Amino acid sequence: MKKSLFYRWLIFLCFFGIAAIYFSYSHSISPLKNNVFCCYDTIYHNYDTSFYQPPPEYKPKPIASLSLEELWSYYLINPCYLPLIKDSALWEPGKNIGFDYADLFNDSLPFDHNYRNRYLVGDFNVIDRNGNSNPLQEIYPHIKNLLEFNSTPINILRRLDSLKYGTKAYDSVLLEIDTVMSAESASIFKNFLLKVWSYKMLPISRDYSFYWSSLFSAGQYVVLCEACEDTLVMIGKFATSAKRLNIGHRTNEAELISEYYYTDLPIGRYRNYYAGLNTISSKHWEYGRFYNQLDKQRDEELGGGHNRIVMYRNKVELSNFMLLVPHPDYPKAMKNNGIHEVALSDVARGMLGTANSVGCLRVSDFAAKFIRWWTPQDCKLFIAYNDTCYDNQINYEGNILDYLPFKNEEEGLAFRKWINTFYPFYAKILEIDEEGSYRNGYVIDGYYHFKDEYDKYLIGKSL
């Protein structure tokens, strides 16, 4: 009897062990593992697909059937899947734990509207679930992937995706547009090129953000997404800076009141600062671009927008400000925040990708213009992040100058003079004057944009 009982327990333990191994294996899913049918059309939407062909038997799994781990795997490659991840660590306690596919669509535009499937994602995790920092890498949209221009000859779109504004090759394409497109279509397209695409720089790519003598992990993005049947398409992702700071007041001995900034992260007890679900309720303009009839026509096509300009304290322009309205399910979320171009401080650009604002979502010049042009009225913005992954200061050895491209004022001034001489248009876009700090975020990003050309220039100059 005892022997029979022993064998029964042995058989039970064997089956239990096999089940545990199977469970562990089935939940260990890497982003490109064969049993996870990653949607290659989505993942590589902004890449040369000749290098990334799906297997012949490839069929995307219906979104509703994706497991939590599968969604995490998709998210690592395409952040558009972030709103669907029903992991309580990403969302405000007591609120929605993730959303469904149907929630991604615009609620106010007509059911058959071309842009009803567009939504935005605020991905504010600067480190992954294992505590590892990921390099900041923006992904710029490609004109050839934009629905608005699907009737434009593809050879023109492909060339414009790779050419720099103001070059002879670029100008020749502009002349060609008038010969192959109708007058109306050519006017609309060229207005987009002038008002938006001409401001395109290289995507921001760096291992960290810097603030004076501190380094931070960088990985906060605003992601542009389209829900297409069972596929979520990433149109592009732009580095952003979400909330880090708040403004305090103090009185000195002369009873004069002054302001100061202090760290106030939207985590822990303040996790309700950002709503998990928001809508873009209004889209403003800027002083730097003339708002014409074609711009008005574009806003009407998207369901809303106007030429009014938002000022911060009636002093500082918040270019292309788009107002965020928290969903009623989040009554304690901060109102009157928005998405806008970096303002207020030249240091702020060097912090893009890392929390550094007083609440609004800061983006680059090109990002602000493109997002405003692309985003429909009442577009949804989903914001998700893990409290422990929102902010991460990096401990480093040595001097902060070892991590900057310029070691002193002289080197910074030399680059400033070079870019203003050879690329005055881009110097203007980046707001790089011939004089200024060598630790300015604008001049450092300008260096990384023209790094190869400038390094060759320095080599030639030294010979």
C-alpha positions in Angstrom: 0.0 0.0 0.0 2.8 2.4 0.9 4.7 1.5 -2.3 1.6 2.2 -4.4 1.1 5.5 -2.8 4.7 6.4 -3.4 4.4 5.7 -7.1 1.3 7.8 -7.3 3.1 10.7 -5.8 6.1 10.2 -8.1 3.8 10.2 -11.2 2.1 13.3 -9.9 5.4 15.2 -9.4 6.6 14.2 -12.9 3.5 15.6 -14.5 3.7 18.7 -12.3 7.3 19.2 -13.3 6.5 18.8 -17.1 3.6 21.3 -16.7 5.8 23.8 -15.0 8.5 23.6 -17.7 5.9 24.0 -20.4 4.3 27.0 -18.7 7.8 28.6 -18.3 8.7 28.0 -21.9 5.4 29.1 -23.3 5.7 32.4 -21.4 9.3 33.1 -22.4 8.6 34.9 -25.6 11.2 37.0 -27.4 10.2 39.7 -29.9 11.0 37.7 -33.0 10.5 34.1 -31.7 8.8 32.0 -34.4 5.8 31.2 -32.3 5.1 35.0 -32.0 3.8 36.2 -35.3 5.1 39.7 -35.3 3.5 42.0 -37.8 6.4 42.8 -40.1 4.4 45.4 -41.9 4.0 47.2 -38.6 7.4 46.7 -37.2 9.4 47.7 -40.2 7.0 50.2 -41.6 9.7 52.9 -41.6 12.5 50.7 -42.8 13.7 49.2 -46.0 11.5 46.1 -46.2 13.9 44.4 -48.7 15.9 43.4 -45.6 12.9 42.2 -43.5 10.6 39.9 -45.4 8.0 37.9 -43.4 8.1 34.1 -43.7 5.9 32.7 -46.5 3.4 31.2 -44.0 3.2 34.5 -42.1 -0.2 35.6 -40.9 -0.6 38.2 -38.2 -2.4 37.0 -35.1 -5.7 38.8 -34.3 -5.0 41.5 -31.8 -7.7 40.2 -29.4 -5.9 36.8 -29.2 -2.5 38.2 -28.2 -1.3 37.3 -24.7 0.2 39.8 -22.3 3.7 38.5 -23.0 3.1 38.7 -26.7 1.9 42.3 -26.4 5.1 43.1 -24.4 7.1 41.5 -27.2 5.3 43.6 -29.9 5.7 46.7 -27.8 9.5 46.4 -27.6 9.6 46.9 -31.4 6.5 48.9 -31.9 5.2 51.2 -29.0 1.8 51.5 -30.7 0.9 48.3 -28.8 1.5 49.9 -25.4 -2.1 51.0 -24.7 -3.2 47.3 -25.1 -0.9 46.0 -22.4 -3.1 45.2 -19.4 -0.3 45.3 -16.8 -1.3 47.2 -13.7 2.3 48.5 -13.3 1.8 50.8 -16.3 -1.4 52.5 -15.2 -2.7 54.7 -12.4 -4.0 52.5 -9.6 -7.8 52.3 -9.5 -8.2 53.2 -13.2 -8.3 51.3 -16.5 -5.6 48.6 -16.7 -5.0 48.9 -20.4 -7.4 49.4 -23.2 -9.0 47.4 -26.1 -8.5 47.7 -29.8 -11.8 49.5 -30.3 -10.7 52.2 -27.7 -8.0 53.4 -30.1 -10.3 55.0 -32.5 -11.5 58.6 -32.6 -14.9 59.0 -31.0 -15.9 62.3 -32.5 -15.0 62.0 -36.2 -17.5 60.3 -38.6 -17.3 56.5 -38.8 -16.0 56.6 -42.4 -13.5 59.5 -41.8 -10.0 58.8 -43.3 -8.2 59.7 -40.0 -10.5 58.2 -37.4 -8.0 55.4 -36.8 -5.1 57.7 -35.8 -4.0 57.9 -32.2 -1.0 59.0 -30.2 1.0 57.1 -27.5 2.9 58.7 -24.7 5.6 56.1 -23.8 7.4 57.6 -20.8 9.6 54.6 -19.8 13.3 55.5 -20.0 14.5 52.0 -18.9 13.1 48.6 -19.5 11.5 46.1 -17.1 15.0 44.8 -16.2 16.4 48.2 -15.3 18.4 48.6 -18.5 18.8 51.9 -20.3 18.0 52.0 -24.0 19.6 54.5 -26.4 17.3 57.3 -27.5 16.4 56.8 -31.2 13.7 58.8 -32.9 12.0 57.3 -36.0 11.0 59.9 -38.5 7.9 59.4 -40.7 8.4 58.6 -44.4 6.4 60.6 -46.9 5.9 57.5 -49.0 3.9 56.0 -46.0 1.5 58.9 -45.6 -2.0 58.3 -46.7 -2.3 62.0 -47.8 0.1 61.5 -50.6 -0.8 58.0 -51.9 -1.6 59.4 -55.3 1.7 61.2 -55.7 4.3 59.3 -57.9 6.2 57.0 -55.6 9.6 57.9 -57.1 9.1 61.5 -56.0 8.2 60.5 -52.5 11.2 58.2 -52.1 13.6 60.9 -53.3 12.1 63.4 -50.9 12.5 61.0 -48.0 16.3 61.0 -48.5 17.1 64.5 -49.9 18.0 67.6 -47.8 16.0 70.7 -48.2 17.7 73.4 -50.2 20.0 71.1 -52.2 20.0 71.2 -56.0 18.6 67.6 -56.1 15.7 68.7 -53.8 15.0 71.8 -55.9 14.8 69.6 -59.1 12.2 67.5 -57.5 10.1 70.6 -56.7 10.2 71.5 -60.4 9.2 68.0 -61.4 6.2 68.1 -59.1 4.6 70.8 -61.2 4.9 68.7 -64.4 3.5 65.4 -63.0 0.7 66.6 -60.7 -2.4 68.7 -61.1 -2.1 72.4 -60.0 -4.3 71.8 -57.0 -2.5 68.7 -55.8 0.9 70.3 -56.4 0.0 73.3 -54.4 -1.1 71.2 -51.4 1.9 69.0 -51.6 4.4 71.8 -51.9 2.7 73.7 -49.0 3.4 70.6 -46.8 7.0 70.5 -48.0 7.5 74.1 -47.2 5.6 74.3 -43.9 6.6 70.9 -42.4 9.0 68.7 -44.3 11.6 71.4 -44.9 12.2 71.5 -41.1 13.2 67.8 -41.0 16.6 67.2 -39.4 18.2 63.8 -38.6 16.3 61.9 -36.0 17.7 62.5 -32.5 20.0 59.6 -31.5 22.0 59.5 -28.3 22.8 57.2 -25.4 21.6 59.6 -22.7 20.4 63.1 -22.0 22.5 65.7 -20.1 21.7 68.5 -17.7 24.8 70.5 -16.7 26.9 67.9 -14.8 24.2 65.1 -14.7 23.4 62.3 -17.1 20.0 60.7 -17.5 18.6 57.7 -19.3 16.6 58.8 -22.3 13.6 57.0 -23.8 10.4 59.1 -23.5 8.5 59.4 -26.8 5.3 60.6 -28.4 4.4 57.9 -30.9 2.2 58.4 -34.0 0.0 55.4 -34.7 -2.7 54.1 -37.0 -5.0 51.2 -36.2 -5.5 49.2 -39.4 -7.7 46.1 -39.0 -5.5 43.7 -36.9 -2.3 45.7 -37.5 -1.1 48.7 -35.5 1.2 50.8 -37.7 3.8 53.1 -36.2 4.1 56.2 -38.5 6.9 57.7 -36.4 8.1 58.4 -32.9 9.6 61.6 -31.5 11.6 62.2 -28.4 9.7 64.1 -25.7 10.2 65.5 -22.2 7.4 64.9 -19.8 7.1 66.3 -16.3 10.0 66.6 -13.9 9.7 70.0 -12.4 7.4 72.3 -10.5 7.6 76.0 -9.6 8.1 77.2 -6.1 8.2 80.7 -4.6 10.3 82.2 -1.8 10.7 85.6 -0.2 14.1 87.1 0.6 15.1 89.5 3.3 13.9 92.4 1.3 10.5 90.7 1.0 11.0 90.2 -2.8 9.4 87.1 -4.1 11.4 84.9 -6.5 10.7 81.6 -8.3 12.7 78.4 -8.3 12.3 75.0 -9.8 12.2 71.8 -7.8 11.8 68.1 -8.7 8.2 66.9 -8.7 7.9 63.7 -10.6 4.4 62.3 -11.5 4.9 59.0 -9.8 3.8 57.4 -6.5 1.2 59.5 -4.8 1.3 61.9 -7.7 0.7 59.2 -10.4 -2.7 60.8 -11.2 -1.0 63.8 -12.7 -1.2 62.3 -16.3 -4.4 60.7 -17.4 -4.1 57.3 -19.1 -6.5 58.6 -21.8 -6.6 62.1 -23.2 -7.9 63.8 -26.4 -6.3 66.6 -28.5 -9.1 69.2 -28.2 -7.4 72.1 -30.0 -4.4 72.7 -32.3 -2.7 76.1 -32.3 -0.2 77.7 -34.7 3.1 79.7 -34.4 4.6 83.1 -35.4 7.3 81.6 -37.6 5.0 80.3 -40.3 2.3 82.2 -42.3 -1.1 80.5 -41.9 -2.7 80.5 -45.4 -5.8 79.1 -47.0 -4.2 75.7 -47.7 -3.3 75.4 -44.0 -6.9 76.3 -43.1 -8.1 73.7 -45.6 -5.8 71.1 -44.0 -7.3 71.8 -40.6 -10.8 71.4 -41.9 -9.8 68.1 -43.4 -8.6 66.9 -40.0 -11.7 68.1 -38.2 -10.3 71.2 -36.5 -7.4 73.6 -35.9 -6.8 77.3 -36.1 -4.1 80.0 -36.4 -4.2 81.3 -32.8 -1.0 81.2 -30.8 -0.4 80.1 -27.2 1.9 82.2 -25.0 3.4 81.1 -21.7 2.7 83.9 -19.2 2.3 86.3 -22.1 6.0 86.2 -22.8 7.2 82.9 -24.3 5.6 81.4 -27.4 4.6 77.7 -27.2 4.8 76.9 -30.9 2.2 74.6 -32.4 0.6 74.0 -29.0 -1.9 71.1 -28.9 -4.2 71.1 -25.8 -4.6 67.8 -23.9 -8.0 67.1 -22.3 -8.0 64.3 -19.8 -10.9 61.8 -20.1 -13.6 62.3 -17.5 -12.6 59.0 -15.9 -9.5 60.9 -14.7 -10.9 63.9 -12.7 -7.7 64.5 -10.8 -5.4 64.7 -13.8 -3.8 68.0 -14.6 -5.6 70.1 -17.2 -4.2 72.7 -19.6 -1.1 70.7 -20.5 -0.2 70.2 -24.2 2.3 69.1 -26.7 4.5 71.9 -28.1 7.9 72.8 -29.4 10.8 73.1 -26.9 10.8 76.6 -25.4 12.1 78.5 -22.3 15.6 77.1 -22.1 18.4 76.0 -24.5 19.2 73.2 -22.1 15.8 71.7 -22.7 16.7 70.4 -26.1 19.5 68.3 -24.7 17.0 66.7 -22.3 14.6 65.6 -25.0 13.8 62.0 -24.3 14.1 62.6 -20.5 11.6 64.1 -18.1 12.3 67.8 -17.8 9.2 69.9 -18.2 6.7 71.4 -15.8 3.9 69.4 -17.3 3.6 69.8 -21.0 5.2 67.4 -23.5 8.1 69.1 -25.2 9.2 68.0 -28.7 11.6 69.3 -31.3 10.8 71.9 -33.9 10.2 69.4 -36.7 8.2 67.0 -34.4 5.9 69.9 -33.3 5.1 70.9 -36.9 4.6 67.3 -38.1 2.5 66.2 -35.2 0.2 69.2 -35.5 -0.1 68.6 -39.3 -0.8 64.8 -38.9 -3.1 64.7 -35.8 -6.9 64.9 -36.3 -9.2 66.8 -34.0 -10.0 64.8 -30.8 -7.3 62.3 -31.5 -6.7 60.1 -28.5 -3.4 60.2 -26.6 -2.7 57.2 -24.3 -0.1 57.8 -21.6 1.5 54.8 -19.9 4.6 54.2 -17.8 6.0 52.3 -14.9 6.8 54.5 -11.9 10.2 52.8 -11.5 11.0 53.3 -15.2 10.0 56.9 -15.6 13.2 58.6 -14.4 16.8 57.3 -14.1 19.9 59.3 -13.3 23.1 57.7 -14.6 26.2 57.4 -12.3 29.3 58.0 -14.4 33.0 58.1 -13.8 35.4 60.9 -14.7 34.4 64.4 -15.9 31.1 65.4 -17.6 33.1 66.8 -20.5 34.2 63.3 -21.4 30.6 62.7 -22.5 30.1 65.9 -24.5 31.3 66.5 -28.1 33.0 69.9 -27.2 35.5 70.1 -24.4 35.6 73.9 -24.2 34.2 77.2 -25.5 36.7 77.4 -28.3 35.6 74.1 -29.8 31.9 75.0 -29.5 32.4 78.4 -31.2 34.3 76.7 -34.1 31.3 74.5 -34.8 28.9 77.4 -34.5 30.8 79.3 -37.1 31.0 76.3 -39.4 27.3 75.5 -39.4 26.3 79.1 -39.9 28.7 79.4 -42.8 27.9 76.1 -44.6 24.3 75.3 -43.4 22.7 78.7 -42.5 19.2 77.3 -43.0 19.7 74.5 -40.5 21.6 76.8 -38.1 18.4 78.9 -38.1 16.1 75.9 -37.5 18.3 74.7 -34.6 18.7 78.3 -33.3 22.5 78.0 -33.3 24.0 81.5 -33.3 27.7 82.1 -33.9 28.2 82.7 -30.2 27.0 80.9 -27.2 27.6 78.0 -24.8 29.3 74.9 -26.0 27.0 72.9 -23.7 23.8 74.2 -25.3 21.4 71.4 -26.2 20.8 72.8 -29.6 24.5 73.1 -30.6 25.2 69.5 -29.4 22.3 68.1 -31.4 23.5 70.2 -34.4 26.9 68.6 -34.0 25.5 65.0 -34.1 23.4 65.9 -37.1 26.4 67.0 -39.1 29.1 64.9 -37.3 30.5 63.1 -40.3 30.8 66.2 -42.4 32.2 68.4 -39.6 34.8 65.7 -38.6 35.9 65.5 -42.2 36.2 69.3 -42.3 38.4 69.3 -39.2 40.6 66.6 -40.6 41.0 68.6 -43.9 41.7 71.8 -41.9 44.5 70.1 -39.9 46.3 68.8 -43.0 
